[in-house]
Amino acid sequence: MTYYEAQGGIKEEAQAAATKSGTESIDLSRLPFYSEAMLQGLIPWVECESPTYNASAVNRVMDIVGHDFMLAGGRVERISGRQGFGDCLRISFPHPKAGQPGILILGHLDTIHPVGTLARFPLRREGPNCWGPGIMDMKAGIFLTLEAIRQLSRTSIPTPLPVAVLLTSYEEVGSPSTRDLIEAEARATCMYLFRSEPKVAVPP
């Protein structure tokens, strides 16, 4: 079963997590974050290799990720890359306070792994753990961001502040030409900033 085939039942459970008495009584822990279904959605991201210095490869994963955020209700803006690097994505979501400072979630979709890494080290799973190029740094974290936004949308749970996501294409080399973009986005839209990168890795 693919990720999107699993969404019908998940949507019903997400809606069941909301009560008629208002969002104050909603138990967020009941939202159905199913790792199996989420893994199916993440796999295409990981299997789309995106080394920093291969702009066309990075843009391919930007296409996939941008499409998934669009399906989740996001307004996706493509920002052309500079200095030979890939594009970036700025994503916003409908909100009553749209245009006011809110929550900015920052991530990157480039990796340190050259094209061909999957042929030598394919995506693999052992029990609850998965390994693959860029799965931790940081495609899984970005997918979790997407899934959290999707779950809140399904249950009509409003966020107190508008949420924006900025995904860059060359963090692995120090963001040489996106620093100004990140700083401008933070000044314009950010009251709180989050990074979607985990701190702990499981040894291979």
Protein Blocks (a to p, Z undefined) as FASTA:
>chain_A
ZZklmmmmmmmmmmmmpcfkbjklpcfklpccdfklmmmmmmmmmmmccdfklmklmmmm
mmmmmmmmmmnopacdddddeehiacddddddddfkgoiacddddddfbdfbdghjlmmm
gcddehjbccdehklmomkmmmmmmmmmmmmmmnopacfbdcdddddfblmnopamlmmm
mmmmmmmmpmbdcdfbdfbdcdZZ
